[in-house]
Amino acid sequence: MSFKFRTLSLQVAIVGCLGTALYAQADVTIGVAGPFTGPNATYGAQYWKGASQAAADINAAGGIKGEKIVLVQGDDACEPKQAVAVANRLVDESKVSAVVGHFCSSSTMPASEVYDEAGVLTITPGSTNPQITERGMKDMFRMCGRDDQQGAIAANYMLDVLKAKKIAVIHDKDTYGQGLADATKAALEKRGTKEVLYEGLSRGEKDFNALVTKIGALKPDVVYFGGCHPEAGPLVRQMREQGVQAKFFSGDCIVTEELVTAAGGPQYTDGVLMTFGNDPRTIAAGKSVIDKFRAGGFEPEGYTLYAYASIQAIAAAYNGAGKDNEKASEWLKSHSVDTVMGPKSWDGKGDLKVSDYVVYKWDDKGKYHQL
């Protein structure tokens, strides 16, 4: 996915993943890392839009102690090896002070090792695998919840609201997807429910008819999928084409209207359920920013505002403790930050103290709504 340069009165400098700063006066370089190409590029676009607007707004208000923010883009395509290469370039060539990223947990895990060694403050807006913050990295934070939290929400909803008795659990064999599936599976088992099927599919594949036939033979009440929209779309379509009417439930990696495109139309995604944080577009603290996005013709869905809030948190930490990342990290763990998603605060691991996962449902017009 490409992004066109515009002449901005917003005063945010933008550079490519291998570039150098466009404005010499900009003193705080922050990397924005995620999938800007590949099947999950929509999430990279959300990150970039959110981070760019935040940097522009902060710069217009005087920057970080008078210093301007420069954003450096790093495209990992949700590929772990590429993520490590991106991380090394951001640290060694771009000399970033901090990073907003990555998106796929399978990218965040190895890239964060690079940032940790370099002492780079890192906030991921969207990586939910619990191990990201369980490894004792003092400068690693997240602006989202964890899979063990959203898995529990999904499990409780399937059992208490849907009254499901037979649940099939499918995953995409990826760090995020399988991790989410396993967390949901564990939450179901804790409630005394054993899945009728646990099976993986491969990212990038589009023909799941053999798997759907197996699912159909078991007649489950719910099919729970740990994975992202490029596979979720074809999977739910092929389920419906084969007459499998089980509820389809997934997590926060299908929170894009590209799910509908991947499925072939809203007739296939109608009724799909998913977990995601409380819709940040409904929070009063972000109204002016949301209006600004919409006035520019961009709907700040998914992780757009999570990325915006991540830049806000970095700026707050630097304003509060200076650009020493050790002190900035300590500051974040002892202070609340006002963001477009409301006040946020972190525990000693770098996890949010409050996780706000809820359940959403897709409608027959291809839109999702919080239940």
Residue, then its C-alpha position, 0 to 999 in steps of 0.5 A: m500500500s502506498f501513501k502520497f505525500r501532501t503539503l501539510s500545515l500540520q507540520v509532521a514529517i514523513v519518511g520511508c522505512l529506509g529514508t532520512a528525516l525530511y525536516a532537520q528541525a524535527d528532533v523526536t523520531i518515532g517509527v511506525a511499524g506494521p504491514f503496509t503491504g500484503p494481505n493485512a495492509t489495511y491495519g498498517a494504513q490504520y496505524w499510519k493514519g492514526a500516528s500521522q494525525a497524532a504527530a501533526d496535532i502534537n507538533a501544531a501544539g508545540g511538539i514535545k518540549g518544543e521539538k517536532i515529531v518525525l515519523v518513520q515508516g517500517d513495512d514488515a508485511c506481517e512477516p517475522k523475518q522482515a519485521v526483524a530487518v525493519a526493527n534493525r533499520l529503524v534502530d541503526e539507520s533511522k535512530v528512532s527514539a520510540v516505535v509504535g508497532h508492530f501489528c501481528s504478534s508474530s512480528t512484534m515478538p522478534a522485533s521487540e527483542v531488537y528494540d529491547e536490546a537498543g533500549v527503544l520505547t515501544i508501544t504496540p497498538g494491536s498485538t495481543n499475544p500475552q507473551i509480548t509483555e510476559r518477558g520482562m522487557k521494561d520498555m515494552f507496552r501495549m495500547c490494547g488488551r491481551d488474548d487471554q482477556q478477549g478469549a475469556i469474553a468470547a468463551n463466556y458469550m458463546l456459553d452464556v448468550l449463545k447457549a452453545k453446546k458444540i464449538a469448533v475451534i479453528h486457527d491459522k497456525d500463526t502466533y496471534g491466531q493460534g494464541l487467541a484460539d488457544a486462549t479461547k479454548a482454555a477459557l471454554e475448558k475452564r467452564g467445562t466445555k470441550e471443543v468438538l474440533y480443534e484444527g489449523l489452516s494455513r495463512g494465504e490459502k483460500d480453499f477451505n472446503a475440505l475443512v468446512t465439510k469436516i466442520g459440517a459433519l460435526k454440526p457445531d453451534v459455533v465455529y470460533f476462528g483465531g486469525c485475520h480477515p483474509e482467511a476469515g472471509p473465505l472460510v465463512r463464505q464457504m461455510r454458508e455455501q455448504g449450508v453450515q449455519a453455525k455462528f461464526f465468531s472471531g477476534d480483533c483481527i477481523v475488525t475491518e470492512e475488508l472482511v466483507t470484501a474477502a468474504g464476497g459480500p455482506q450476505y456472508t458476513d451478516g451475523v458474524l461475531m467478534t471481540f474488540g475493544n470498546d469502540p473508540r469512535t464512541i468515546a467523547a475524548g476523541k470526538s474532535v479528532i474523529d471529526k477531523f478524520r471524517a472531514g478528510g474522508f477517512e473513517p477511523e475504524g479498527y486500530t486508527l485511534y489506538a495508534y493515535a493514542s500510542i503517539q500521545a502516550i509516548a509524547a506524554a512520557y517524554n514530556g513528563a520524564g524527558k527522552d531518557n527511555e528508561k525514565a520514560s518507561e518508569w513514568l508510564k508505569s506510574h502515570s495515567v495518560d489522557t488519550v483519544m480513547g480516554p485515560k490509559s494507565w499501565d501495570g509493571k509489565g506494560d499491559l493496560k490496567v483496564s481491558d475493555y473487550v466487548v462483542y460486536k456483530w456484523d450486519d447485512k450492510g457490511k458494518y459492525h456494531q457493538l452489542 
